[in-house]
């Protein structure tokens, strides 16, 4: 089976809306053969090139045609391509955890890679180089909860917020919060303990 056929089959299994980088298919062929296959598939319209080395298998709608990709998936695919860590900023994390109804118009993620702006359909996704504090717990539920709490602010944490997180997070997520406690400020540790029911 050709490299292109293997990629196509895998994308069909994953489904429309999948965002990926060439590095996600390193196991099906050489980098050059994967790049060539993706280039041909983009020219044919099967996939869409979003940025250098980042593509999606776009969802379509009879009303609007090609739909914009999920910004979070775009950010994660770009980070995988660069081999960089990624952490949602407070506004993005708070929305993802259901703690804020406000959808960030321009989602921003911290990374240990270079600062850059990516295109996600008609939206921009910003990867911003961040220091150690910004990347605490990068890529984990602990990191997301930490960033969301920083965004919301210590004085706005109440029983309703704790109850929401307690109901939303899985038992595995709660165990992760407890195992990572030592990395975070004391007030964040206290909230994480309450969320984990400890």
C-alpha positions, 0 to 999 in steps of 0.5 A, a space after each residue: 500500500 502506498 504512503 498516500 493510501 496509508 495516510 488516507 486510510 488513517 485519516 478516514 478512521 480518525 474522522 473529519 476534523 482531524 488536525 495533524 502534522 507530517 510528523 504524525 505519519 513518520 511510521 508510514 514512510 520517509 519524511 520526504 515521501 510523507 511530505 510528497 503525499 501530503 502535498 498531493 492530497 492538499 492539491 487534490 482538496 482532500 486535506 487542507 494545509 493550515 500552516 507549514 507542516 500542519 494540515 487538517 482533514 476538514 469537516 464540511 457543511 452544506 450551508 457553509 462549505 469547509 468548516 474552520 478547524 478546532 483551534 486547540 487541535 491546530 495548536 497541538 498539531 503545530 507543537 508536535 511538529 516542532 517537538 515543543 511543549 504546549 500549555 493553554 493560557 488561562 482564558 483558553 483553559 478556563 473556557 475548556 474546563 467550563 469555568 468561563 463562557 467567554 470563547 477567546 477570539 484569539 486563542 493563545 497557548 504558551 510553548 517552549 518553542 518560538 512565538 508564532 501565529 497560525 491560521 485556523 480557518 478565519 481565526 488566528 491561534 497564537 503560540 507564545 514563548 513562555 517561561 517556566 512559570 507559564 509552562 508549569 504542568 504543560 500538557 496535563 490537567 494540572 497545568 490546565 487547572 492551574 492556568 484557569 485558576 490564575 485567570 479567574 483569580 484567587 478571590 473568585 474561587 468559591 464552592 460553586 467553582 470547586 464543585 464544578 471542577 469536582 464534577 467535571 474531572 475524572 478520578 484519574 484527573 483528580 489523582 493527577 492533581 494530587 500527584 502534582 501539588 508540590 509544583 504549584 503555589 499554596 493557594 492553588 494546592 488548597 483548591 486542587 485538594 478540595 477539587 480532588 476531595 482530599 
